[in-house]
Amino acid sequence: MRDIAERVAAGERVTEGDALAMLATPDINGLGAIADAVRARLHDRRAFYGCSVNLNYTNVCELRCPLCAFSCDEGDSGAYVLDMEEVARRVRHACDCGVDQVHIVGALNPALELDYYRQLVSTVKAVREDLYIVGFTATEYDYMSQISGASVDRLLTEFREAGVSALPGGGAEVFDAEVRQRIAPKKISGDQWLAVMRTAHRVGLRSNATLLYNHVETDAHVVDHLRRLRALQDETGGFQALVPLPYHGERTEVPARRRRPTGLDTVRLFATARIYLDNFPHIKALWMYLGWKTVQALMHFGVDDIGATYLNEKIVHAAGASTPDSGSEEALRGMIQQAGFTPVRTNAGYEKASE
Ligand code: SF4
């Protein structure tokens, strides 16, 4: 790691070979020191979180990806589509709980027309105009284009004008075609995902990018994924954060490589991403996916954002509810402080950041 450390300190960009070496290194402390120095150069002691509600508007999906435990078929018990009354009710409740960001992501439901997606955005905005909307993955924009005949470019422009401010990073999975064939064969290809993001950035939308790990991928696939993201970021500058997501294989058709990835694998992945993606401002570790203890450790290995409250009825602890308070803003701030950082509330665009 010493050679890589010297080159990073000199402002040099690391190579794919370096990334492979970092993903396999036994020198966790050496790797962590490099990642932490990169993080500190960008953010000092500041660590970010948000107050957000998730609107998963439907779980009926025509793709039924083998990796997915969320989707179902029309008519299955548990299949749902949120109507606008319910959307408004949830958003109003979220606002009462102090949320300022709405994260809209759902499945590809053939019963829904483009108008439904438009109504989702207008309903949220009608509740409160200044809500920051993180709306629809690249996969969903591609699907909307297919069902409506409108170009992705036009749709992204329309939704930006309607109030969507950023795109979540979902659907990226792992770009490699063979991996995708095994985990999500009907989903848009890695190239298509990147093309939607390129267009989104061009029309003025920011976005995140995810990386799903702990399934059938190898280190080489991870590095290829990071390489393609870094290249697009060089071109557009529109990505805000990389969000690596650990895959859990329960109730899916693809077994997880490990029931849980080992702590050191996770550390290597996040630290490598921080060092390799020198043009990404943020590396985000979602506490909901990884658990608080892991995320606190990762903050010393390159992570500067821990995700959001996600509401889920939990943020109401600020208002005195007695159910577990693991998702409250207070709990998130405490977690960051305990790890030795200064909590900064922000949104997916990292605007209006406040300590
Ligand atoms: S497209 Fe998304 S919601 Fe649909 S099956 Fe695949 S991962 Fe699940």
Residues whose N, C-alpha, C, O or C-beta is under 5 A from the ligand:
A	BS01	SF4	C61 L63 R64 C65 C68 S71 G106 A107 L108
